[in-house]
Amino acid sequence: MISGYSNLADTVSSVFLFIGGICVALLVLITFFMLYFVIKYNRKKNIPPVNIEGNTFLEITWTIIPTILVLVMFYYGWTGYKVMRVVPEDAMVVKVTARMWSWLFEYENGTQSDVLNLPVGKPVKLLLSSQDVIHSFYIPAFRIKQDVVPGMETYAWFTPAELGPYDVFCAEYCGLRHSYMLAKAEVMPEEKFNEWYSKEIPTEKIAKKEPLGLELIKAKGCDGCHTRDGSPLLGPTFKGVFGRKEKVLTGTKEREIMVDEEYIRKSMLEPMADQVAGFPPIMPSQKGLLTEAEIAEIIKYLKELK
């Protein structure tokens, strides 16, 4: 279990094994004495009762020893925790946005990605925020886990020590598709990271692989609530949405509208303004998260999705 995938991994694993070892030892010891006393003092017929006054030595012993064990466990846990909360001044900052049910990583130069690309051997500070409910950012290999809470910013840091892809999970149940909230952390040589960090990927290159609007829908987590095959999820399906008639709630008033470019744009920026009837009002606003050009590409794709 001891590993060195990050600077925190060995410390956290050692504390875990230390506390786990104490728990196993106590389990064996307590089980032994429990069986011993069950056998020794098993019920016999016609035994005269004896008044037991207590044992001061035993009382003191089973109070002092557990207290010492708890204090030792606290010490090891606290020393490891302090390291996890003091961020190096030269740490690279990455903003992590959680939403049902995907992760978005934004770098200091404005680059956004659904993969957490990292240079090996360089400290990284993650600024964590949520658009909707409580999530928990978790990379088991690095031994880091931090709650992501709506309305406040939390943080975590680590230094990746070995190259390779690592799994990123949400460790807090966050709704219907919680188990789909997965991502990758890709640790690469510094030269390769710098090349990726400074390189601009042409729109034409992305478009050849998949329509840019579809790439954006996947990257922004829209697939978490909207399907593209006609089946309903937490939100209405994208299939055939453009030009479709929908009943919406404007305040408390229900009315029928035709889905056009303006409605789609407004639904992304002000999702609560005209909420489609029959679906929960849980969509977060994409204001500040989508540019006008990106909105146009998404609308273009939805027009063609029949």
N, C-alpha and C positions, 0 to 999 in steps of 0.2 A: 504493500500500500504506500510505502514511502516513495515519493517521486519528486523530481525537481523541475516540473513543467513551468513553474513560476517561482519568484523569490519567496512567496508565502506558502508554497505547497508543503515543504518539509515541516515548517513550524506548526501549521494546522494539523497535519497528519500525525505529528508527534504528540500533540496535545490530545487528539482523538484517541490514539492508541494508549496513552497514559491513563486517561479517564476510563476507557474501555477495560483496560487491564485491572484497574481497581474494582470496577463493577463485577468483573468475572471472579476475582478473588473473593469479594464479599459474598457473591452468590454461592460459591463453593463452601465457604466457611459457614454461612448461615444455614445452608441446606444440611451440612454435616451435623451441626449442633441440634438442629430441629429433629433430624432422624434419631440422633443419640438420645435426646430427652424423651422422644416418643417411645422408644424402646425401653429406656431405663425406668420411666415413670408411667408405664402403661397401667391401666386401671386393674386393680386386684380387689377381690371380694373381702369385706369385713376388715378393712385396714382402718385402724383408729386415726381420726383426723389429727393433723399437726398444724398449729398456728405458725405461719411463716411471717416473721417480723420484717424481712427485707435484708438487703446486703449493700451496705454503703460502698464497699470497694467496687462491686459490680456496677452500681449506679454511676460512680465517678468514672470508671473505665469506659463504659459505653457512651458516656457523654464527651469525654476528652478526646478519645481516639477518632471518632467520626468528625469532631470539630477540626482536629488537625488535618485530617484527610480533605475536608471541604476547603480549608484555607490553602492547602497545597495546590489543589485543583484550581482554585480561584487565582492563585499566583501565576501558574502556568498559562491559564486562559487570558489573564489580564496582560501579561507581557507580550503574548502574541497579538492581542487586540490592539495594543498601543502602536505596534508596527504597522498594522493595517489602516490606522487612522492618520498617520503622519505622512503626507505626500511630499516627495522630493520636489524642489523648486523647478527642476528642469523637465518635469513630466510633461509629455504630450497630452493635450486635452482633447477628448472626444465626447461630444454630446450624444447621449443615448435616449431616444424617444420610444417609449413603450405604448402600444395601442392594441386593442383586440384585433387580430392576434398575430402581431409581427413586431420586429425591432427595426429601428432606423438609426443609423450611425452617421453623425455629421462631424466633419473635421474642421480644423481652424481655418482652412482656406476655402470653406464653403462646400467642399465635396461631400456628397451624400451617397451612402451605400447600404445595402441590406446584408453585407458581409463586413465583419469587424477585422479589417486589415491592419496588421501590427508589425513593427520592426523588432526583430529579436534583440534582447538585451537592453531595450530602452524602456524606462518607466512610463506608464500610461495612466492618466487620471480620467475616469469616466464620470461625467455629470449626468445623472439619471433623472428623468421626469416622465410622467404618465399623462396621456391625453384623456383617459377614461376611468379605469378602476385600478385597484392595487395589483401590481405585478411584482415579480422578484427576479432580478437578473442573476443568473447562476451559470458559472463555468466550472464544472466539477474538477477538471484536470488542474485548474489553477487554484482550486480551493477558495474561490470567492463567491459570495452570495450576498446581495444587498436588495432590500425592499425598494420598490419604485412606487411612490405615492402621489396621487393626483393633488395638485395644489402646492407641492413643495419639491425642492430639489435635494436629492441625496447624492452621495458620491462613493466611489470605491477606486482603489488603485492597485496596480501590480506591475511586475516586470516579467514579461514572457521570457523564458530561458531556453526553450527548445523550439526548433522549426516544426511546422506541421499544422494541419487543420484540427480544430477543437470544437466540440459541440457547445452551443449556447442554449439554455433552457429558460423557461419561466417556471419558477418554483412556488408560485402562489396561484391557487385555483382562481381563474379569472373569467370563467364562463364556458359556453358550449364547446368551443374549439380550443380550449386551453392546451390540449396535447399537441396542437399544430403550431404552437408558438415557438418555433425553432429557428436557429440561425447558426452561422459558422464564424469562428474566430480563426483567421488565417495568419499565422506567424511566419514571416519571411525574412530573408537577409535584408539588411538596411539599404543596400544599393537597389534591390528590387522594389522595396517599399517606396524609396524616394522617386524611382521611375514611375511607379503607379500613382503616387501622390501628386506629382507635377504634370502628369499626362492628361490631356483632354481627349475623351473618346468622342469622335465625330458622331453626330446624330445619324448620318447615313449608315455607319457601321452597325449601330444598334438596330436600325430599321430593317436591315437585311435579314437579321435573325428573327425578329418579331416586330410587329408594329410598335412604334414608340409609345402609343397610348396604352397598349397592353403591358409593356415593360413598366410603365408608371403605375398602372393599377396593381401589379404584383409588388412593386417596390414599396408602395405607400400603404400596403396592407388592406386594400379594398376587397380582395378575395376572401378576407376573413368573414365578411358579412353578406357579400353579394356574389351569387354564382353567375356563370356564363353559359349554363346549359338549360336554363329555363326553370330549374327547381328553386323553390323559395328557401331562404336561410333566415338570418336575422333582419335582412333588408330585402327589398324587391330585387329580382334577378335583372342582370344587365341585358340578357338576351331580348332583342326586339324592343328595348326601352325607348329608343328615339321614335317619336311620333305616336307613342302609346297613350291612351287616355288613362288617367289615374285619379282616384279620389284622394284628396289631401285635406289635412286639418290646418286651417289658418287661424291660429288662436283656438277658439272653441267651435268655429264654424267649419262645416264640411262642404267642400266644393269639388267640382271636377275640372281638371286641367289637361292640356295636351303637353306632353313632355317635349320641349324644344331646347335649343342651345341655352337660352337665358335661364330656363328652369334648372337645367343640369348644373350650370355655373353657380346659381344661387344655392342649390342644394349642397354643393361642396363648401361654400363659404359661410352660408347661414342655414345649416341643416334643420334647425328647429322652426324656420319660418313657415314652410309648407311641408309638413310631415305626412308622408304617405300613410293613409289609414290602414290599420291592421298590423302595423309593425312598431316595435318599441322605439321610443325616441332616445337612442343611445349614440347616434353618430356624432363624433367630435368635429368641430369646425376645422377645415384645412387652411384657414386664413394664415398666411405667413409660412405655410408648409408647401404650398404649390404656387408656382409662378403663373402668370397669364399664359405664357407659351405652353406650359405643361397642361394647364386646364384645356387649352385649345386642342392639344394632341389627344387628350382623353375623350373629349367630345367627338373628335374626328373618328376615333376608334369605335365609340358607342353608336355612331351613325351607321357604321358598316356591320355591326354585330346583329345579325338577323336570325 
